[in-house]
Amino acid sequence: MKQNNVSIVLWTAALVIALGMAVFGYISGEAQTVFTKAVKICMECIGLG
Amino acid sequence: MDKKHGSKLRKIVQICWGVLTNAYLKGFTAGGSTIYTGPLKHFCVPGMNCYSCPGALGACPIGALQAVLNSRHRKFPFYVLGFLMTIGLFLGRFVCGWLCLFGLIQELLYMIPTPKLKMPERLDKVLRYLKYVMLIVMVVGLPLLYRNDYGSSKPFFCEFVCPVGTLEGGIPLVLMNDQLRPALGGLFIFKMSVLAVCILASIFIYRPFCKYLCPLGAFYALFQKVSLVKLDVDKSACVSCGACARKCAMNVDPSKTPNSTECIRCGECIKSCPKNALRFTCAGKKVGTT
């Protein structure tokens, strides 16, 4: 039971960190970097260099 | 989950997800001159899905990760890593089995009735580490080490390996857009060769790209033991008959390692168990009826 509670706390802490990272990254403009790349045809991705 | 209808349900989810995330029809009708440029492209989809696919509505997480790492400002990829960790914590490799279009394509190819190839166990074991090498070297390492004169880098995995981009983006765009054709060269031929090997291998081996090359599967595998969605074995019901291990196309023995890093949560083992000893759980609670 105690081990289960520890797992829940650790899992929740990991989720808070993950969500925090995502929100921080979004606010600091990383989403814009992703967007800028994703809205253009990516020549490297499709094999045109 | 209903044992009888589990596989059908999964196929329906895979198809619906593939259609839903690639529903920009104008990309297919505008002669390959445009792809979706709306606000949804700020966000990643959980599975491998090239953002240059004419229909793609979201960003590929591996492409997005490299885009941030490659930028001149050398940012730590908080946004993409945070997103991937969140998905990993909830679903783990359930994404591979249920929410990946390229996974579905490989499964459909494997349904072609031919003799199937069983990889020698030792070779299979070694090759499985390749996907971690892809993640560490091609997705993260090389983009960090290599810088051009402008201070930016290359998306090494996308450029030199990813068959998903060739299939979902390269082929349709090149077929539809005349202006792209003069740019075809050695790189395209190389990437087409990688794709051809993946397609051919998929006919004989179950999901070879997922097993051996996919860096996204490697990332989600790290969360397999802690994700909310898990596979659980009722040890009191299990008679160790081996039916689940024989059924598993990912070569896992679910009765011994139900949360193996290789399990894609397809649920075939649940269906095969004569004692109903296997089940999906979500946050420790049994899911569906068996």
Interface residues (C-beta under 8 A of the other chain):
Chain A: N4 S7 L10 W11 A14 L15 I17 A18 L19 G20 M21 A22 V23 F24 G25 Y26 S28 E30 A31 Q32 T33 V34 F35 T36 K37 A38 V39 K40 I41 C42 M43 E44 C45 I46 G47 L48 G49
Chain B: I35 Y36 T37 P39 K41 H42 F43 C44 C50 Y51 S52 A56 G58 A59 C60 G63 A64 A67 V68 S71 K75 P77 F78 Y79 V80 L81 G82 F83 M85 T86 L89 K154 P155 C158 E159 C162 G165 T166 G169 G170 L173 V174 L180 A183 L184 G185 L187 F188 F190 K191 M192 V226 L228 G284
